[in-house]
């Protein structure tokens, strides 16, 4: 597992580098932003990221881990209530402390790439585009021209390779799909495969 996590950490570093470059070209910073991306309703889809996050969670002191798990249970309940009322949940991430991620080194892919305008090329050739955070959208609107798009495709392809190594080639594609928020991953505990 250590080798797979090292590959994932390397991929995360490449994502951060690409994100920083795209943000710099756009002139996007989070400094002074009144919004917090940690209230975005992100769902995550890989066992390896789930397990890697749990590794980081287990490295915390017991009292901190229990505090975050309590927050996760409350976040899951708040999200369920919002969905029952037909609303998209806007619940603070349970590991956010004072606007900062307390497990920054173990945060998942979407937490690393959200913000800048980006695109993804699906296996069927269809291209999906995402405008980025609201501040990014404001910058792009003011630019009135072509804006650089971060291509997430190579990162997803590498993540799929790492996921296949993590779960094993024989089980890859046969396990139940992961479609969970970070809070749900915390409440459910480490992934069982």
N, C-alpha and C positions, 0 to 999 in steps of 0.2 A: 504494500500500500504506500510506503514511503516514496518509492520511485514514481508512482502515478501522481501522488501529491506534488512531487517536485516538478513534474511535467506541467501540472495544472498551475502551479505558482509561476513557472516560466511563461505560460500562455497569458496569465493575468498581467505579468510585467509587459508583455508585448501589447496587450490591450491598453494599458495605461499610457504607454508611449504613443500609440496611435491616437488615443483620445486627446492627450496633451497637445499633439501636433494639430489635430483638427480644431480644437478649441482655440489655440493660438492663431491659426489662420482666420478664424471667424471673429476673434476678439472677444471670446466668451470667457468670463470668470464667474465664480460663485460668490465672490467677495461682495458683500452688501446686499445679496439677494434676500428678498423678504419671503420667498417661498422655501419649501424644504422638500426635496425630492424623496425624502424618507417617508413621506405620506403617500407616495404613489402606490397604486395597487399592482405590484409586480408579482407575477407568478414565475416560478422557476421549474426547470424541467429535467435536471440530471441528478442521478444518484451520486456521482462523484463530487459535485459541488455541495450537495446536501451533506455528505460525509465529511468533506473538507471543512465546511462551516462548523460542524459538530466537533471536529478536532480542535478548532479555535475556541469553541465554547467550553470544552473540557479542560483547556489550559488556564481558564480563569479561576480565581478563588471561588470556593463553594458558595459563599454569600452572594457574590456578584452573579454567578450562574443562576442561583435560585431567584434572585431579583428579576433577571431577564426572562426566566421561564414564567414567572408570575405575570410579567408584562405581556408575554406571548399569549398566555391563556386569555387575558383581557382583550388583547387585539383580535384574536380569533372570534371571540364572542361579539365584539363591536362590529366586525366585518360581516358576520352572519346576520346581525340585526339590520345593518344597512342593506344587504342584499335582499332580505325579506321584505324591505320597504321599496324595493326596486331601484335602489341607489348604488352607485359605485362607491365602495368603501374608501374613505380617506382617514386612515388610522396610522398613527406614528409607528415606525418600525420599533420593535421592542428592544433593540440594542442601540438605539439612538440616545445619547446622553448629551443634553445641552446643545443639540444641533450637530453633533459629531458621532460617527460610527465607532462604537467601542470595540468592534471586531474588524476594523478597517482592513487588515491584512488578509482576512478570511471572507471578505464580502464577495458576493456572487457576481457573475458576468453582467447581468443587466444593471446592477448597482454601479458597475465600473464604466459602462458605455452609455448610460442614459444622459441626456443633456444635449449633445451635439446632433445636428441633422445626420441621419444615417440611413443606410439601405441594406437590404438582404436579398440575395438571389436564391430563390427556392430551387430544389432539384428539378421541378417541372419547367424552369426557365423564367417563371414569373418573378418580377422584381417588386418587392415591398419597400416603401419609403416611409420614414418616420421623421417628423419635423423637429424632434428634440424637445427640450423643456420650454416653458413659456418665454424665458429670457432669450433663448436661442431663436425662437420664432420671431420675437421683436427685432432682433438684430437682422435676421434674414429679410424681414419685411422692409426694414429701413434700407437694406443694401440694394433692393430692387434689381437683382441680377442673379447670376449663377452663384450658388453657395457651395462650398466643398461638402461632399457627403462622405461620411466615414463608412466604408464597406465592411459590414460585420461578417460577411460570408466566410472569409478565410478563418476567422476566429471560431465560428460555429463548426466549420469542418474539422478543425483541430480538436475542439471540445468533444465532438462526436467520436473521434479516434481515442481520446483519453477515456471517455465514457465506456467505449467498447473494451478497452484494456481493464478498466476498473471492474465492470460487471462480468466480464468473460465473454468471449465470442459466441459460445453456445447459448448463453442467456440473453445476449444483446437482442433487443427487439421483442423478447418474450416476457419480460417482466412487466408488471403494471406500469402504465405511464405515470410519470411524475408531473403533477400540475398543482403545485402548492405555493403558497406565500411563505416567506421566511418564518413568520409566526407559526404557521401550520407545521413546517418542518421541525420547529423547536418543540411544539406540543407533542408531535408524534414520536419524537426521540430520533436517534440515529437511524438511517435507512436499514431496513431488513431486506435481505435479498435471498 
